[in-house]
């Protein structure tokens, strides 16, 4: 089983909503912060949102007030609720966890926002 598996991407019109999910292996979910990144074509992979093991969250300025990161410790899952989506949110979204010296990435899920 892959350590991180994203789902929930798709095509949505501007102003719409999507919820991404990331199932995290129990061996790394524990007391670790979890992150969502995104990468648009021809651009670098950027941090979108983070959540600590205690539930403290932080967001990129570009998504503040529109995106919400959360985690369900009973399901070893982290979510990204995305509202008021814009065409510039179009990207492949990746889940990430760093444990010790190891960085774990999911395979990514495509989000496309049409204008």
C-alpha positions as a Markdown table, in Angstrom:
| # | Residue | x | y | z |
|---|---|---|---|---|
| 1 | Unk | 0.0 | 0.0 | 0.0 |
| 2 | Unk | 1.3 | 3.4 | -1.0 |
| 3 | Unk | 1.9 | 5.6 | 2.1 |
| 4 | Unk | -0.3 | 8.5 | 0.7 |
| 5 | Unk | -3.2 | 8.2 | -1.7 |
| 6 | Unk | -5.1 | 11.2 | -2.8 |
| 7 | Unk | -8.6 | 11.3 | -4.3 |
| 8 | Unk | -11.4 | 13.8 | -5.0 |
| 9 | Unk | -10.0 | 15.8 | -7.9 |
| 10 | Unk | -12.0 | 16.6 | -11.0 |
| 11 | Unk | -13.3 | 19.3 | -13.3 |
| 12 | Unk | -15.4 | 22.1 | -11.7 |
| 13 | Unk | -16.6 | 25.5 | -12.9 |
| 14 | Unk | -15.3 | 28.7 | -11.3 |
| 15 | Unk | -17.0 | 29.4 | -8.0 |
| 16 | Unk | -17.6 | 25.7 | -7.4 |
| 17 | Unk | -16.2 | 23.4 | -4.7 |
| 18 | Unk | -14.3 | 20.2 | -4.3 |
| 19 | Unk | -13.0 | 18.2 | -1.4 |
| 20 | Unk | -9.8 | 16.3 | -1.7 |
| 21 | Unk | -8.9 | 13.4 | 0.5 |
| 22 | Unk | -5.6 | 11.8 | 1.3 |
| 23 | Unk | -5.5 | 8.4 | 3.0 |
| 24 | Unk | -2.3 | 8.2 | 5.0 |
| 25 | Unk | -0.5 | 5.0 | 6.1 |
| 26 | Unk | -0.9 | 4.5 | 9.8 |
| 27 | Unk | 2.9 | 4.2 | 10.2 |
| 28 | Unk | 3.4 | 7.8 | 9.3 |
| 29 | Unk | 0.1 | 9.5 | 10.1 |
| 30 | Unk | 0.7 | 9.7 | 13.8 |
| 31 | Unk | 2.4 | 12.8 | 15.4 |
| 32 | Unk | 3.3 | 14.4 | 12.1 |
| 33 | Unk | 2.2 | 17.5 | 10.3 |
| 34 | Unk | 0.4 | 16.9 | 7.0 |
| 35 | Unk | 0.5 | 19.2 | 4.0 |
| 36 | Unk | -1.2 | 19.8 | 0.7 |
| 37 | Unk | 0.9 | 21.1 | -2.2 |
| 38 | Unk | 0.0 | 21.9 | -5.8 |
| 39 | Unk | 1.8 | 22.2 | -9.1 |
| 40 | Unk | 0.5 | 23.9 | -12.2 |
| 41 | Unk | 1.9 | 23.2 | -15.6 |
| 42 | Unk | 5.3 | 24.8 | -16.0 |
| 43 | Unk | 5.4 | 26.0 | -12.4 |
| 44 | Unk | 7.0 | 24.9 | -9.2 |
| 45 | Unk | 5.3 | 22.8 | -6.6 |
| 46 | Unk | 3.9 | 25.2 | -4.0 |
| 47 | Unk | 2.7 | 24.7 | -0.4 |
| 48 | Unk | -1.0 | 25.3 | -0.1 |
| 49 | Unk | -2.0 | 24.3 | 3.4 |
| 50 | Unk | -0.6 | 22.5 | 6.5 |
| 51 | Unk | -2.0 | 21.0 | 9.6 |
| 52 | Unk | -0.1 | 19.9 | 12.7 |
| 53 | Unk | -0.8 | 16.8 | 14.8 |
| 54 | Unk | -2.6 | 19.1 | 17.2 |
| 55 | Unk | -4.8 | 20.6 | 14.5 |
| 56 | Unk | -3.0 | 23.9 | 14.0 |
| 57 | Unk | -3.5 | 25.1 | 10.4 |
| 58 | Unk | -1.7 | 27.5 | 8.0 |
| 59 | Unk | -2.5 | 28.5 | 4.5 |
| 60 | Unk | -0.9 | 30.1 | 1.5 |
| 61 | Unk | -2.2 | 33.7 | 1.0 |
| 62 | Unk | -3.7 | 32.8 | -2.3 |
| 63 | Unk | -6.1 | 30.3 | -0.7 |
| 64 | Unk | -6.9 | 31.9 | 2.7 |
| 65 | Unk | -10.6 | 32.1 | 3.3 |
| 66 | Unk | -11.4 | 29.7 | 0.5 |
| 67 | Unk | -9.6 | 26.4 | 1.4 |
| 68 | Unk | -9.8 | 24.5 | 4.7 |
| 69 | Unk | -7.5 | 21.7 | 5.7 |
| 70 | Unk | -8.6 | 19.2 | 8.3 |
| 71 | Unk | -7.6 | 15.8 | 9.5 |
| 72 | Unk | -9.5 | 12.8 | 10.9 |
| 73 | Unk | -7.3 | 10.9 | 13.2 |
| 74 | Unk | -9.7 | 8.0 | 13.4 |
| 75 | Unk | -9.4 | 7.4 | 9.7 |
| 76 | Unk | -5.8 | 8.5 | 9.1 |
| 77 | Unk | -7.1 | 10.9 | 6.5 |
| 78 | Unk | -6.4 | 14.5 | 5.7 |
| 79 | Unk | -8.8 | 16.7 | 3.7 |
| 80 | Unk | -8.7 | 19.8 | 1.7 |
| 81 | Unk | -12.0 | 21.5 | 1.3 |
| 82 | Unk | -11.8 | 24.0 | -1.6 |
| 83 | Unk | -14.5 | 26.6 | -2.1 |
| 84 | Unk | -14.9 | 29.5 | -4.4 |
| 85 | Unk | -12.5 | 27.9 | -6.9 |
| 86 | Unk | -10.8 | 30.0 | -9.5 |
| 87 | Unk | -9.2 | 29.0 | -12.8 |
| 88 | Unk | -5.8 | 29.8 | -11.2 |
| 89 | Unk | -6.4 | 26.9 | -8.7 |
| 90 | Unk | -6.0 | 24.5 | -11.6 |
| 91 | Unk | -3.1 | 22.2 | -10.7 |
| 92 | Unk | -2.2 | 18.7 | -9.6 |
| 93 | Unk | -2.6 | 18.6 | -5.9 |
| 94 | Unk | -0.3 | 16.4 | -3.8 |
| 95 | Unk | -0.5 | 15.3 | -0.2 |
| 96 | Unk | 2.8 | 15.3 | 1.8 |
| 97 | Unk | 4.2 | 14.1 | 5.1 |
| 98 | Unk | 7.7 | 14.4 | 6.5 |
| 99 | Unk | 8.8 | 11.9 | 9.1 |
| 100 | Unk | 12.3 | 12.1 | 10.3 |
| 101 | Unk | 14.5 | 12.3 | 7.2 |
| 102 | Unk | 11.9 | 10.9 | 4.9 |
| 103 | Unk | 9.4 | 12.9 | 2.8 |
| 104 | Unk | 6.4 | 11.0 | 1.5 |
| 105 | Unk | 4.3 | 12.1 | -1.4 |
| 106 | Unk | 1.1 | 10.9 | -3.0 |
| 107 | Unk | 0.6 | 10.3 | -6.7 |
| 108 | Unk | -1.4 | 13.6 | -7.0 |
| 109 | Unk | -4.9 | 14.3 | -8.1 |
| 110 | Unk | -5.8 | 16.7 | -10.9 |
| 111 | Unk | -8.0 | 19.7 | -10.2 |
| 112 | Unk | -9.2 | 21.7 | -13.2 |
| 113 | Unk | -11.3 | 24.8 | -12.8 |
| 114 | Unk | -13.0 | 26.1 | -15.9 |
| 115 | Unk | -13.9 | 29.8 | -16.4 |
